[in-house]
Amino acid sequence: MRLYKPQTRRLNNKKLKLKKKDNIMIALAIFAPPVYFLIRKNIALFLLTSAMALFGLALVMFIAPPLILWAVSAIMAIRHWKRGEQDAQMRRHAEMVGQQVAANLSRNS
């Protein structure tokens, strides 16, 4: 009894076993379409998919710097807000301690 059943595909109701080369070609078609079309010598689709890939990379290059700058500015804003909250808390604490010290001094004198 075999635990592994080889992948098959049908062509005209005949089963064809997928070879290792077919698996590589499927992976290339999914992850690197321009390379797939270049290997298959389909120049028109190679050029089209290459142009689409380059356009996608250009978009990433134009989108990534603004996202990085936005993240830096968001971090700066959060730190500024946090520092303001800490300063306000320190100010409230200092006023409270000052009032207690003034009350103790007025009671002792």
Buried (B, 14 or more C-beta within 10 A) or exposed (E): EEEEEEEEEEEEEEEEEEEEEEEEBEEBBEEBBBBBBBBEEEEEBBEBBBEEBEEEEEEEEEEEEEEEEEEEEEEEEEEEEEEEEEEEEEEEEEEEEEEEEEEEEEEEE
